[in-house]
Amino acid sequence: MRSLELIDRWPVPTAAAAVVTADGRHFAHGPAEHPFPLASVTKPLAAYAVLIAVEEGATELDEAVGPPGSTVRHLLAHASGLAFDEHRAVAEPGTRRLYSNAGFEVLADHVAKATGMPFAEYARQAVVEPLGMGGTELAGSAAKDGVSTAADLARFAAELLAPRLLARQTLDEATAVAFPGLSGVLPGFGHQRPNDWGLGFSIRDHKSPHWTGAASSPRTFGHFGQSGTFLWVDPDAGAACVALTDRPFGSWAADAWPPFTDAVLAELAERSG
């Protein structure tokens, strides 16, 4: 896809991107097997492992975990009240959308206890191995320490378009708004009213500004990372896109990513027309 070549203009040392579609097409540009730190793009992978643990019966979405009144569902949806990087509550569960790395670390500890194995090992067996993601490591914090490749994240994106490891009903619930109406800060893009999230996935809705494109449907979901990485899935377009770089997120990304996404969606529409 010629639109993927736009990453060559980004002010980054190295970048790789890929697009997958619901009808099985795959496009890539850049070093597909190069490992990149994912930062918070680790969270969707961790969330997928947690959802598999729910389906396997190791835990439940409404099981109490974290601060008093918080559940697995609250933690996945950044609604537990936990602070960003501290294991302390700063709000009542379900009252604010407080983006929290600590919440995902609490989740990982909970799943580790529930399954009897380290979370990184559980995620490897539940998600990484079944999808053939041989270049992916999820050691360290379940919120931000993952390492992967564009080729591997494209495999995960294909799973998000047509789930095999989860029931479609579970994924649909995870990519719909949880605790609607909560306001909060979308990191890097300011306060959003509402700041809608699913269970481990940011929901596009009508947020502005945003890191996806103007042409992205409101149902678009995904995540971006402070290491200059993103993954989005647009169900209405029947497509998903990943981009990995080795430059920290900043104004360059906020400027480059939305028009890149719009170019990808426009080219996909042109190819389908």
C-alpha positions as CSV (number, residue, x, y, z in Angstrom):
1,M,0.0,0.0,0.0
2,R,1.4,3.4,-1.0
3,S,-0.2,5.0,2.0
4,L,2.1,2.9,4.3
5,E,5.1,4.6,2.7
6,L,4.2,7.8,4.5
7,I,6.0,6.4,7.6
8,D,9.2,7.1,5.6
9,R,8.5,10.8,6.1
10,W,8.1,10.6,9.9
11,P,10.9,12.1,11.9
12,V,11.9,8.8,13.5
13,P,15.0,6.7,13.1
14,T,13.1,3.5,12.4
15,A,9.4,2.7,11.7
16,A,7.4,-0.2,10.5
17,A,3.7,-0.4,9.7
18,A,1.2,-3.0,8.6
19,V,-2.5,-3.2,7.6
20,V,-4.7,-6.2,7.8
21,T,-8.3,-6.5,6.5
22,A,-11.3,-8.6,7.5
23,D,-11.2,-10.4,4.1
24,G,-7.6,-11.6,4.7
25,R,-5.4,-9.0,2.9
26,H,-2.1,-8.0,4.5
27,F,0.1,-5.1,3.6
28,A,3.4,-4.1,5.3
29,H,6.1,-1.5,5.0
30,G,9.4,-1.2,6.9
31,P,11.3,-3.8,8.9
32,A,8.5,-6.1,9.9
33,E,10.6,-8.3,12.2
34,H,12.4,-5.4,14.0
35,P,11.6,-5.5,17.8
36,F,10.2,-2.3,19.2
37,P,9.2,-1.3,22.8
38,L,5.4,-1.2,22.9
39,A,4.9,1.0,25.9
40,S,1.1,1.1,26.5
41,V,0.3,-0.9,23.4
42,T,1.2,-3.7,25.9
43,K,-2.2,-3.1,27.5
44,P,-4.4,-4.6,24.8
45,L,-2.3,-7.7,24.7
46,A,-2.5,-8.0,28.5
47,A,-6.2,-7.3,28.5
48,Y,-6.7,-10.1,25.9
49,A,-5.0,-12.5,28.3
50,V,-7.2,-11.3,31.1
51,L,-10.3,-11.9,29.0
52,I,-9.2,-15.4,28.1
53,A,-8.7,-16.0,31.9
54,V,-12.3,-14.9,32.3
55,E,-13.6,-17.3,29.6
56,E,-11.6,-20.1,31.2
57,G,-13.2,-19.4,34.5
58,A,-10.0,-18.4,36.4
59,T,-11.6,-15.0,37.3
60,E,-14.8,-13.0,36.5
61,L,-15.3,-9.5,35.2
62,D,-17.2,-8.6,38.3
63,E,-14.9,-10.2,40.8
64,A,-13.6,-7.8,43.4
65,V,-10.0,-6.7,42.7
66,G,-8.1,-3.6,43.6
67,P,-9.5,-0.8,45.8
68,P,-12.7,-1.3,47.8
69,G,-15.6,-1.4,45.3
70,S,-13.4,-2.1,42.3
71,T,-13.6,-5.2,40.1
72,V,-11.7,-6.7,37.2
73,R,-14.1,-4.8,34.9
74,H,-13.2,-1.5,36.6
75,L,-9.5,-2.1,36.3
76,L,-9.7,-3.0,32.6
77,A,-11.7,0.1,31.9
78,H,-9.5,2.5,33.8
79,A,-12.4,3.2,36.2
80,S,-11.0,1.7,39.4
81,G,-9.9,5.0,40.9
82,L,-6.3,3.9,41.1
83,A,-3.7,6.6,40.3
84,F,-1.6,6.6,37.1
85,D,1.5,5.0,38.4
86,E,0.8,4.5,42.1
87,H,-1.0,1.7,43.9
88,R,-3.3,4.1,45.7
89,A,-6.9,5.1,45.1
90,V,-7.6,8.7,44.3
91,A,-11.3,8.4,43.3
92,E,-14.2,6.1,44.0
93,P,-14.6,3.2,41.5
94,G,-16.8,4.0,38.6
95,T,-16.8,7.8,39.1
96,R,-13.8,8.9,36.9
97,R,-11.8,7.6,33.9
98,L,-8.3,7.6,35.5
99,Y,-5.9,6.1,33.1
100,S,-3.8,3.8,35.3
101,N,-0.7,1.7,34.7
102,A,-1.1,0.5,38.3
103,G,-4.5,-0.9,37.5
104,F,-3.0,-3.2,34.9
105,E,-0.3,-4.3,37.3
106,V,-3.0,-5.2,39.9
107,L,-4.8,-7.2,37.2
108,A,-1.7,-9.1,36.2
109,D,-1.0,-10.0,39.9
110,H,-4.6,-11.1,40.2
111,V,-4.5,-13.4,37.1
112,A,-1.2,-14.8,38.2
113,K,-2.7,-15.8,41.6
114,A,-5.8,-17.1,39.9
115,T,-4.0,-19.3,37.4
116,G,-1.0,-20.3,39.5
117,M,1.6,-19.0,37.0
118,P,3.4,-15.7,36.3
119,F,1.3,-13.4,34.2
120,A,3.9,-13.1,31.5
121,E,3.8,-16.9,31.2
122,Y,0.0,-17.1,31.2
123,A,-0.1,-14.4,28.5
124,R,2.5,-16.2,26.4
125,Q,0.5,-19.4,26.5
126,A,-2.9,-17.8,26.1
127,V,-2.1,-15.1,23.4
128,V,1.4,-15.0,22.1
129,E,2.0,-18.6,21.3
130,P,-1.4,-19.4,19.7
131,L,-1.1,-16.4,17.4
132,G,2.4,-17.3,16.4
133,M,3.9,-14.1,17.8
134,G,7.5,-15.3,18.0
135,G,9.0,-11.9,18.3
136,T,6.9,-10.7,21.2
137,E,7.9,-10.6,24.9
138,L,5.6,-9.5,27.7
139,A,7.9,-9.6,30.7
140,G,7.9,-6.8,33.2
141,S,4.9,-4.5,33.7
142,A,1.7,-5.7,32.1
143,A,0.9,-2.0,31.5
144,K,3.9,-0.9,29.5
145,D,6.9,-3.3,29.2
146,G,6.0,-5.4,26.1
147,V,8.3,-5.7,23.1
148,S,7.0,-6.8,19.7
149,T,7.2,-6.5,15.9
150,A,4.9,-5.1,13.3
151,A,4.5,-8.6,11.9
152,D,3.4,-9.9,15.3
153,L,1.1,-7.0,16.0
154,A,-0.5,-7.6,12.6
155,R,-1.3,-11.1,13.7
156,F,-2.9,-9.8,16.9
157,A,-4.8,-7.2,14.8
158,A,-6.2,-10.0,12.6
159,E,-7.4,-11.7,15.8
160,L,-9.2,-8.5,16.8
161,L,-10.9,-8.5,13.4
162,A,-11.9,-12.1,13.5
163,P,-11.4,-13.6,17.0
164,R,-10.4,-17.2,17.4
165,L,-9.0,-17.2,21.0
166,L,-12.1,-15.4,22.4
167,A,-15.8,-15.7,21.8
168,R,-17.1,-12.9,19.5
169,Q,-19.5,-11.9,22.3
170,T,-16.6,-11.4,24.7
171,L,-14.6,-9.2,22.3
172,D,-17.7,-7.2,21.4
173,E,-18.2,-6.5,25.1
174,A,-14.6,-5.5,25.5
175,T,-14.7,-3.1,22.6
176,A,-18.0,-1.4,23.7
177,V,-18.0,1.4,26.2
178,A,-17.7,0.3,29.8
179,F,-19.1,2.7,32.4
180,P,-20.5,5.2,29.9
181,G,-20.2,8.9,30.5
182,L,-17.0,9.0,32.5
183,S,-14.8,12.0,31.9
184,G,-11.0,11.9,32.0
185,V,-7.7,12.7,30.4
186,L,-6.7,10.9,27.2
187,P,-2.9,10.9,27.7
188,G,-1.3,13.2,25.2
189,F,-4.6,14.7,24.0
190,G,-6.1,16.3,27.0
191,H,-9.4,16.2,28.9
192,Q,-12.2,14.3,27.1
193,R,-16.0,14.5,28.0
194,P,-16.7,11.6,27.8
195,N,-13.4,9.7,27.7
196,D,-14.9,6.4,26.6
197,W,-13.0,3.1,27.1
198,G,-13.9,-0.6,26.7
199,L,-12.1,-3.4,28.6
200,G,-8.5,-2.7,27.8
201,F,-9.2,-0.8,24.6
202,S,-9.6,2.9,24.0
203,I,-12.8,3.7,22.0
204,R,-12.7,6.4,19.3
205,D,-16.3,7.6,19.6
206,H,-16.2,11.4,18.9
207,K,-13.1,12.3,20.9
208,S,-11.3,15.4,19.6
209,P,-8.4,15.7,19.4
210,H,-7.5,12.1,18.8
211,W,-4.7,10.0,17.5
212,T,-6.7,8.2,14.8
213,G,-8.1,9.9,11.7
214,A,-11.0,12.2,11.0
215,A,-12.3,9.3,8.8
216,S,-12.1,6.7,11.5
217,S,-15.5,5.4,12.5
218,P,-16.7,6.0,16.1
219,R,-16.5,2.3,16.7
220,T,-12.7,2.3,16.1
221,F,-10.8,0.9,19.1
222,G,-7.2,0.3,20.0
223,H,-4.3,1.9,21.9
224,F,-1.2,4.0,21.4
225,G,2.0,4.0,23.4
226,Q,4.4,6.6,24.6
227,S,7.2,4.8,22.7
228,G,5.7,6.1,19.4
229,T,3.5,3.0,18.7
230,F,-0.2,2.4,17.9
231,L,-2.7,-0.2,17.0
232,W,-6.2,0.6,15.8
233,V,-9.1,-1.6,14.5
234,D,-11.9,0.0,12.6
235,P,-14.8,-2.5,12.4
236,D,-16.8,-0.4,10.0
237,A,-13.8,-0.3,7.5
238,G,-13.1,-4.0,8.1
239,A,-9.4,-3.1,8.7
240,A,-6.7,-2.7,11.3
241,C,-3.4,-0.9,11.3
242,V,-0.3,-1.0,13.4
243,A,2.7,1.3,13.4
244,L,5.8,1.0,15.5
245,T,8.7,3.5,15.9
246,D,11.7,4.1,18.1
247,R,10.9,7.7,18.9
248,P,8.9,8.7,22.0
249,F,5.4,10.0,21.4
250,G,5.2,13.8,21.0
251,S,3.8,16.5,18.8
252,W,5.3,14.8,15.8
253,A,3.0,11.8,16.3
254,A,-0.1,13.9,17.1
255,D,0.6,15.7,13.8
256,A,1.5,12.6,11.7
257,W,-0.8,9.8,12.8
258,P,-4.3,11.2,12.0
259,P,-3.5,12.0,8.3
260,F,-1.7,8.7,8.0
261,T,-4.8,6.9,9.2
262,D,-7.0,8.8,6.9
263,A,-4.7,8.0,4.0
264,V,-4.8,4.3,4.9
265,L,-8.6,4.3,5.1
266,A,-8.9,6.2,1.8
267,E,-6.6,3.8,0.0
268,L,-8.5,0.8,1.3
269,A,-11.8,2.3,0.2
270,E,-10.3,3.0,-3.2
271,R,-9.1,-0.6,-3.5
272,S,-12.5,-1.9,-2.6
273,G,-14.4,0.5,-4.9
